[in-house]
Amino acid sequence: MKANLEDIARAAGVSKMTVSRVLRGGSGFSENTRTKVQAIAATMGYVPNRLAAAFGSDQAGTLVGMCVPRLTS
């Protein structure tokens, strides 16, 4: 099972938002918290989900879906 932000937050005793900010290189927490969260994430084998990150960022492009009838000749 892959580790997620909630797993890391629970193990570190911090919020999911704090874990997210630490792993994205944000600020607003102690160096001790940063070190602790990064160590736990590494131990748990956390790998960021790039697709989820793209949906949450302002850099996400526009996705257009189309429904077309079956094309036959």
C-alpha positions as CSV (number, residue, x, y, z in Angstrom):
1,M,0.0,0.0,0.0
2,K,1.3,3.5,-0.9
3,A,1.8,6.0,1.8
4,N,-0.4,9.1,1.4
5,L,-0.4,12.6,3.1
6,E,-2.9,11.3,5.8
7,D,-0.6,8.4,6.7
8,I,2.4,10.7,7.0
9,A,0.5,13.3,9.0
10,R,-0.8,10.7,11.5
11,A,2.7,9.4,12.0
12,A,4.2,12.9,12.4
13,G,1.4,14.2,14.6
14,V,0.7,17.1,12.2
15,S,-2.0,18.1,9.8
16,K,-2.3,16.9,6.2
17,M,-1.8,20.5,5.1
18,T,1.4,20.8,7.0
19,V,2.7,17.6,5.3
20,S,1.7,18.9,2.0
21,R,3.4,22.3,2.6
22,V,6.6,20.5,3.8
23,L,6.8,18.2,0.8
24,R,6.2,21.1,-1.6
25,G,9.0,23.2,0.0
26,G,6.6,25.7,1.7
27,S,7.2,27.6,4.9
28,G,5.3,28.4,8.1
29,F,6.6,25.5,10.3
30,S,9.7,24.7,12.3
31,E,12.8,23.1,10.9
32,N,12.2,20.3,13.3
33,T,8.8,19.7,11.8
34,R,10.3,19.8,8.3
35,T,12.9,17.3,9.1
36,K,10.5,15.0,10.9
37,V,7.9,15.0,8.1
38,Q,10.6,14.5,5.4
39,A,12.1,11.6,7.3
40,I,8.8,9.9,7.8
41,A,7.8,10.4,4.2
42,A,11.1,8.8,3.1
43,T,10.7,5.9,5.5
44,M,7.2,5.2,4.3
45,G,8.3,5.4,0.7
46,Y,6.0,8.3,-0.2
47,V,5.9,9.1,-3.9
48,P,4.0,12.3,-5.0
49,N,1.0,11.7,-7.3
50,R,1.8,14.0,-10.2
51,L,-1.7,13.8,-11.6
52,A,-3.3,14.9,-8.3
53,A,-0.7,17.7,-8.1
54,A,-1.6,18.9,-11.6
55,F,-5.3,19.0,-10.8
56,G,-4.6,21.1,-7.7
57,S,-2.3,23.6,-9.4
58,D,-3.0,26.7,-11.4
59,Q,-0.9,25.3,-14.1
60,A,-3.4,22.5,-14.9
61,G,-4.5,22.8,-18.5
62,T,-8.1,22.6,-19.8
63,L,-9.5,19.1,-20.3
64,V,-12.2,18.7,-22.9
65,G,-14.2,15.5,-23.3
66,M,-16.3,14.6,-26.3
67,C,-19.1,12.0,-26.8
68,V,-19.5,11.0,-30.4
69,P,-21.7,8.3,-32.0
70,R,-20.2,5.2,-33.4
71,L,-18.5,6.1,-36.7
72,T,-19.2,3.6,-39.5
73,S,-18.7,3.7,-43.2
